[in-house]
């Protein structure tokens, strides 16, 4: 059995996650990266999108999960992992990273992020 990884890299979205009221009102730009491990054999043989994880559906799942505010990025990752596995039970593992591009802190940083691998 061959293992493949579907990657959605640095999907940028406006969302309203954070513990500060300001973050819930004005929001922030987030970058979401999702790598999902699965058996690639059927897709390699059939050339059929139903034999793989459809990255356009993955993007829609990410967008829908990101619409619901959470205090913590860890909570968002947990909800996202659950939604992806519910849609694609064949997922064998993966990585999800969510970066907040302009966090409300008193110095300049490129981003802050939480990543999860399983």
trRosetta pair geometry for C-beta under 8 A, 3 or more apart (Angstrom, degrees):
i j d omega theta_ij theta_ji phi_ij phi_ji
1 39 5.3 -54 -174 -128 110 112
1 41 6.0 -84 -141 -31 63 132
2 39 6.9 101 71 -159 55 65
2 40 5.0 -64 105 58 102 98
2 41 5.3 134 36 -65 94 78
2 44 6.9 21 63 -4 144 148
3 37 5.8 -1 -175 -169 111 100
3 38 7.3 149 -152 78 67 24
3 39 6.6 -57 -102 -101 52 44
3 40 6.5 79 166 -2 13 101
3 92 7.0 -85 -131 55 110 150
4 37 7.3 161 84 -148 40 53
4 38 5.9 -28 64 68 87 74
4 39 7.3 46 18 153 90 13
4 40 3.0 94 -24 -67 122 125
4 43 7.2 -51 11 51 163 133
4 52 7.7 -47 87 -135 149 101
5 35 5.3 1 -177 -175 116 97
5 36 6.7 152 -154 72 62 38
5 37 5.3 -26 -96 -92 81 64
5 38 7.8 138 -96 21 34 70
5 94 7.7 141 -139 -117 93 80
6 34 8.0 -5 105 115 88 93
6 35 7.3 166 81 -152 48 46
6 36 4.9 -10 54 57 96 97
6 38 7.0 11 -6 19 102 117
6 52 7.1 127 -73 169 126 102
6 53 4.4 -117 -8 76 157 120
6 55 5.7 -162 -176 -77 117 92
6 58 6.7 170 128 -34 132 159
7 33 7.6 -13 -167 -169 86 88
7 34 7.4 164 -151 89 42 55
7 35 5.0 -5 -104 -105 79 81
8 11 5.6 3 153 -37 108 120
8 32 7.4 4 112 111 110 90
8 33 6.8 -179 95 -148 64 44
8 34 4.7 16 50 51 103 95
8 35 8.0 -156 31 -68 58 44
8 55 5.7 156 -73 -156 99 101
8 58 5.5 -165 -30 114 140 126
8 59 6.0 177 -133 -75 147 79
8 62 7.0 -144 107 -24 154 152
9 33 5.2 16 -130 -125 51 99
10 31 4.7 -22 -145 -165 68 117
10 32 7.7 131 -137 60 17 36
10 33 5.8 7 -49 -74 48 96
11 31 6.8 139 64 -158 41 56
11 32 4.7 -31 61 62 100 90
11 33 7.3 163 12 -76 79 41
11 34 7.8 -5 6 5 124 97
11 59 6.3 178 -117 -129 147 89
11 62 5.9 73 85 116 156 154
12 29 6.0 -2 -167 -176 99 104
12 30 7.2 159 -148 82 51 44
12 31 5.5 -24 -91 -96 69 72
12 101 8.0 15 -133 -34 102 143
13 29 7.3 156 80 -154 32 59
13 30 5.4 -23 65 62 83 92
13 32 6.6 5 13 -1 117 114
13 62 7.4 -166 -31 135 149 101
13 63 6.5 -177 -111 -114 140 69
13 66 5.0 47 115 133 154 161
14 27 5.3 50 178 145 91 143
14 28 7.4 166 -148 83 60 27
14 29 5.9 -40 -93 -96 62 62
14 30 7.7 137 -114 16 14 81
15 27 6.1 170 92 -153 22 106
15 28 6.7 -30 66 62 67 73
15 30 5.2 -19 29 6 117 129
15 66 4.5 -97 -90 173 138 96
15 67 7.2 -118 -121 -87 94 25
15 69 7.3 160 169 -96 87 66
16 23 6.6 134 -166 143 58 69
16 24 5.2 67 173 -140 106 44
16 25 7.7 122 -141 -2 115 12
16 27 4.6 -65 -84 -98 72 85
16 28 7.6 134 -102 17 32 74
16 69 4.4 -50 96 -93 97 112
17 23 6.8 -49 96 153 34 122
17 28 7.3 -76 53 43 74 114
17 30 7.2 44 31 -65 121 143
17 66 7.9 -80 -31 -153 118 71
17 69 5.7 178 -85 -149 52 66
17 70 5.2 1 -127 58 101 72
17 71 7.3 97 -168 178 75 3
17 72 7.7 -60 -178 78 110 9
17 73 6.3 95 143 -80 146 66
17 76 5.9 -32 -107 -52 151 138
17 100 7.4 -125 80 -89 107 117
18 22 7.8 -48 102 77 141 69
18 23 2.8 -27 63 120 142 162
18 24 6.6 -137 64 -46 90 67
18 28 6.9 89 -35 -4 132 132
18 71 6.9 -20 135 -151 15 45
18 100 7.5 92 -77 -120 107 151
18 104 7.3 82 -165 13 149 117
19 23 7.2 53 44 39 34 139
19 71 4.8 48 -86 -159 74 95
19 72 7.6 30 -56 -64 97 65
20 23 4.7 96 67 -1 86 102
20 24 7.4 -160 98 -4 49 85
20 104 5.7 -52 31 55 157 155
21 24 5.6 -60 -155 38 39 111
21 25 6.3 29 152 -16 72 110
22 25 5.9 -62 -146 40 31 106
22 26 5.9 -15 175 21 71 110
22 104 6.3 105 82 -88 129 155
23 26 7.2 -64 -119 56 21 78
23 27 6.9 65 -176 -109 53 19
23 28 6.1 -20 -144 -23 89 114
23 104 6.4 -116 -62 -10 102 130
24 27 7.9 18 -163 -70 12 55
24 69 5.9 60 -126 -155 89 156
28 100 5.4 13 133 -156 148 95
28 101 6.7 171 168 45 96 76
28 102 5.8 -156 -145 59 98 83
28 103 7.4 36 -140 -88 153 44
29 100 7.9 122 78 -160 48 51
29 101 4.5 -25 85 36 97 130
29 102 6.6 61 36 8 91 98
30 66 6.8 -161 65 -143 140 128
30 98 5.8 -9 -175 -170 121 91
30 99 6.4 152 -160 77 65 50
30 100 5.8 -32 -102 -98 82 53
30 101 6.8 -159 -94 -10 26 89
31 97 7.9 -8 109 112 87 94
31 98 7.4 160 81 -154 50 43
31 99 4.4 -5 54 55 97 107
31 101 6.4 87 -15 -59 97 104
31 111 7.0 -40 26 -128 117 162
31 113 7.9 -43 68 -100 97 118
32 62 5.3 164 109 -166 153 131
32 66 6.9 -111 -43 -72 147 132
32 80 7.8 -161 -155 -127 132 161
32 96 7.4 -19 -166 -166 89 86
32 97 7.2 160 -153 85 43 57
32 98 5.3 -7 -104 -105 77 76
32 99 7.9 -160 -70 24 36 70
33 95 7.4 -15 116 115 98 99
33 96 7.2 160 87 -154 59 39
33 97 4.4 4 53 53 103 102
34 58 6.2 -158 90 171 145 123
34 62 6.5 -136 -23 -78 140 128
34 80 7.5 -128 -96 157 123 128
34 84 7.2 -178 -161 -92 138 153
34 94 6.9 9 -176 166 74 133
34 95 7.3 168 -152 88 36 60
34 96 5.4 2 -108 -108 75 77
35 94 5.3 177 95 -160 62 85
35 95 4.4 17 48 47 106 97
35 96 7.9 -151 30 -66 63 43
36 53 5.6 -90 92 115 136 175
36 58 7.2 -143 -2 -115 140 140
36 84 6.6 -143 -96 171 135 136
36 88 7.2 53 173 91 150 147
36 91 5.2 -66 -167 -128 109 110
36 93 7.9 163 -155 91 50 37
36 94 4.3 -22 -107 -98 49 137
37 91 6.9 93 65 -166 57 68
37 92 4.7 -73 107 67 98 96
37 93 4.5 0 45 63 127 78
37 94 5.5 -163 5 -73 79 67
38 52 7.5 131 91 -153 140 59
38 53 5.7 143 4 -27 156 118
38 88 7.2 -60 -89 161 140 126
38 90 5.2 61 -143 124 111 99
38 91 5.7 -60 -77 -107 98 44
38 92 5.8 158 -97 2 40 94
39 42 7.0 65 114 4 100 92
39 90 6.6 -87 26 177 94 116
39 92 7.3 96 -34 -32 71 129
40 43 5.5 -66 -166 48 63 111
40 44 5.6 64 139 -29 88 107
40 52 7.4 26 -131 -113 66 96
41 44 5.9 -64 -150 35 27 110
41 45 6.4 10 161 -8 65 112
42 45 6.0 -68 -149 43 29 103
42 46 5.6 -4 170 3 71 120
42 48 7.9 -58 149 55 93 99
42 51 3.9 -141 126 -165 106 115
42 52 7.6 -163 87 -60 95 62
43 46 6.5 -65 -121 49 24 91
43 47 7.5 83 -177 -82 55 23
43 48 7.2 -128 -122 57 58 58
43 51 4.3 172 -78 110 61 104
43 52 4.0 56 -91 -66 138 103
45 51 7.8 -120 59 173 78 162
46 51 4.6 128 56 -27 133 159
48 51 4.7 85 74 -3 89 108
48 52 7.9 168 93 -2 54 89
49 52 6.1 -73 -154 43 43 101
49 54 5.7 53 175 -95 106 102
53 57 7.7 -125 177 65 65 110
53 58 6.4 51 155 -54 104 121
53 88 5.3 28 -114 -126 101 159
53 90 7.7 -149 -66 76 97 108
53 91 7.2 65 -88 -81 139 89
54 57 4.2 65 86 11 108 110
54 58 6.8 -180 93 -14 55 83
55 58 5.1 -48 -145 34 41 119
55 59 6.4 48 154 -23 67 98
56 59 5.7 -46 -152 31 34 114
56 60 6.8 34 149 -17 62 103
57 60 5.5 -52 -150 36 37 112
57 61 6.4 41 151 -21 67 102
57 87 6.8 -171 148 165 123 147
58 61 5.7 -52 -150 34 33 113
58 62 6.5 34 151 -19 65 104
58 84 6.8 35 -130 -121 85 105
59 62 5.7 -54 -150 35 32 113
59 63 6.3 33 152 -20 65 106
60 63 5.6 -51 -146 36 33 113
60 64 6.3 31 156 -17 65 106
61 64 5.9 -58 -148 38 29 109
61 65 6.3 25 156 -15 65 108
61 80 7.3 112 137 -150 99 75
61 83 5.1 166 -170 130 111 119
61 84 5.9 123 132 -82 155 69
61 87 6.2 -110 -86 -3 142 154
62 65 6.0 -59 -146 40 28 107
62 66 6.1 25 158 -18 65 113
62 80 6.5 32 -113 -137 65 119
63 66 5.9 -61 -145 39 26 110
63 67 6.8 39 153 -35 61 100
64 67 5.8 -45 -157 14 33 118
64 68 7.9 21 154 -12 58 98
64 83 7.4 -171 85 -167 112 158
65 68 6.5 -64 -168 31 39 103
65 76 6.7 117 147 -166 106 79
65 79 5.3 160 -152 117 112 107
65 80 4.6 129 134 -89 168 77
65 83 5.5 -147 -70 15 121 155
66 76 7.0 46 -104 -158 60 124
66 80 8.0 33 -53 -83 72 116
68 79 7.2 -107 73 152 128 165
70 73 7.5 139 90 -83 119 23
70 75 4.1 -161 -176 90 141 122
70 76 4.8 -165 39 -57 141 81
70 79 7.2 -168 -57 0 144 136
71 75 6.6 65 54 16 71 144
72 75 4.5 100 70 -1 91 100
72 76 7.2 -153 103 -3 54 82
72 114 8.0 52 168 -31 83 164
73 76 5.3 -48 -152 35 44 116
73 77 6.4 48 149 -22 69 101
73 98 4.8 -164 -162 83 114 124
73 100 7.0 -122 -70 -34 132 106
73 113 7.5 -145 149 -162 166 40
73 114 4.1 156 104 20 123 130
74 77 5.7 -51 -150 34 32 113
74 78 6.6 35 151 -20 63 104
74 114 5.6 -112 -67 176 67 160
74 116 7.6 110 -133 -59 70 126
75 78 5.6 -52 -150 34 34 113
75 79 6.5 31 153 -15 65 104
76 79 5.9 -57 -150 38 32 109
76 80 6.1 31 152 -20 66 110
76 98 5.9 19 94 -24 130 173
77 80 5.6 -56 -143 39 30 112
77 81 6.2 33 157 -21 66 104
77 96 5.0 154 -142 100 95 129
77 98 6.1 -139 -67 -1 92 120
77 114 6.2 -114 -30 110 138 117
77 116 4.9 121 168 5 144 137
78 81 5.9 -50 -145 34 29 110
78 82 6.5 28 156 -17 61 108
79 82 5.8 -58 -152 38 31 113
79 83 6.3 28 154 -18 66 108
80 83 5.8 -55 -146 37 31 109
80 84 6.3 29 157 -18 66 108
80 96 5.7 147 97 -149 131 156
80 98 8.0 151 -1 -54 155 124
81 84 5.9 -60 -147 38 28 109
81 85 6.2 19 160 -12 66 111
81 94 7.8 178 -122 67 92 117
81 96 6.2 -123 -66 -8 89 147
81 116 7.1 -70 -56 100 133 140
81 118 7.4 65 -139 16 140 141
82 85 6.1 -61 -143 41 26 104
82 86 6.1 30 157 -23 64 108
83 86 5.7 -52 -145 33 29 114
83 87 6.5 21 157 -12 63 107
84 87 6.0 -61 -152 41 29 105
84 88 6.1 -31 169 38 68 103
84 91 6.3 53 134 -41 101 163
84 94 7.7 -62 117 44 151 160
85 88 6.7 -78 -127 70 26 66
85 89 6.3 59 177 -105 69 47
85 91 5.4 -106 -105 49 71 129
86 89 7.5 7 -143 -66 17 78
88 91 5.0 83 109 -34 103 99
91 94 6.2 -36 -174 -25 116 123
93 117 7.6 34 171 178 104 71
93 118 5.2 -146 -146 104 83 66
94 117 7.4 -138 111 -140 36 57
94 118 6.5 7 49 55 58 82
95 115 6.6 -3 -172 -174 98 101
95 116 7.0 167 -150 86 53 49
95 117 4.7 -12 -100 -100 87 80
95 118 8.0 171 -79 20 46 59
96 115 7.1 172 90 -151 46 55
96 116 5.2 -3 56 55 89 96
97 113 5.7 17 -178 176 97 127
97 114 7.2 -180 -146 91 57 42
97 115 4.0 -13 -101 -102 92 89
97 116 7.6 179 -76 20 51 59
98 113 6.3 171 88 -149 41 78
98 114 5.8 -2 55 55 88 85
98 115 8.0 175 20 -80 53 48
99 111 4.1 29 177 157 115 142
99 112 6.8 158 -153 80 69 32
99 113 3.8 -34 -95 -88 77 107
100 103 4.8 84 107 -73 121 88
100 111 6.2 157 74 -163 43 84
100 112 5.2 -9 53 60 98 87
100 113 7.2 -176 14 -80 63 52
101 110 7.7 -57 -146 157 67 53
101 111 5.0 -42 -110 -101 46 102
103 109 6.8 -7 38 59 110 121
103 111 7.3 108 -18 -158 102 44
103 112 4.6 23 -38 11 150 122
105 109 6.9 20 64 7 129 121
105 112 7.6 95 -9 -38 137 136
109 112 6.4 54 107 -51 146 79
